């Protein structure tokens, strides 16, 4: 097995199990998050993160564009600049879920 086949196999397995987990999400639970005081995402924010996160990584590895502002010095970026707090994280909408299930 070469690297391409290995990566493709792993991505297909991860995609299948992720889809199974996403299919368990009900529209009524999009705003749910653990009740502790930590910086938890809501279920809707987590769905949005899952949908977008791997694409950003692939783009970064392939093109070298990691989405940081032009000329940004990574050593000067705060953790919030690199990963916004959950309050600023986008969320999947109920409309997105309906389209997925049609």
N, C-alpha and C positions, 0 to 999 in steps of 0.2 A: 504494500500500500504506500503510495507517495503522499507528500504533504497535502496536496490539493484534495485528494480523496479522504484523507484523515480529517481535515478541517471541515469538508463538506458533510461527512458523516456525523461529526460532533454537532455541527450547526443544525442539521436535520433532527437529531435526537432532542436537542435543547428546544428547538422550535415546537416540536410535537408536545413535549411536556408543558411548555409555557402556554400553548394554546389551550391545553386541557385545564390549566389553572385559571386562565382568563375566562373560559366558558363557565366557570363556577360563579363568577361575579354577577350579582344581581344589581340592577340599576339603583335600587334603594340603599345599597351599601357604599356608593361612591364617596360619600363624605366620612365614612368610618375610619378611625385610626385608633391605635392603642391609647389608653387614657393616661399613661404616664406623662411626665413633664418633658420628655426628650423631644428632639426635633423630628418627629415622625411625619411621614407623608400620609395623606389620605389614600384610600384605595384608588380613587380616580387619578391622583397625582402619580401613584406607583404605576398604574396602567400606562399613563403618558410616558413616564420614564422608560418603561420596558419597551414601548414602541419606538422610542427615539434613541435610546442609549447605544445600541450596537451600531447603528448607522453612523453616529458621530465617530465612534472608534474606528470603523472601517475607513471612513473618509480620512481621518487623521493618519492612519497607517499607510494608506495608498497615496495620498496627495501631500501629506505633511501639514495640511490645514486642520488645526485642532479647534478652530472657531474662536480663538482669542482675538481681541482687537489688534489691528495692524500696529506693529512696533511695540507691542506690550512686552514689558520685562517680567517674565514669570516670577522672578524673585521678589517683585514688588506687589504682586497680586495677593489680596487677602483670601482666606478660605471662602468667604461669601462671594468674592468675584469669580472664583473657580467653580463653586457649587452653591447656587443660591439657597437661602433658607426655605423651608417648606412653604412658608407663606407666599413666596414669589414663584413657586414651582407651578407650571401649567397643569391642568387637570383634564382628563378625558371627559367628554360630555355624555349624557344619556343618549343623545342623538348618535354619537359614534358607536355606542353599544348596540343600538337598534340596527344600524346599518350592518354591523358585523354579523348579527344574528339572522339577517334576511337571506 
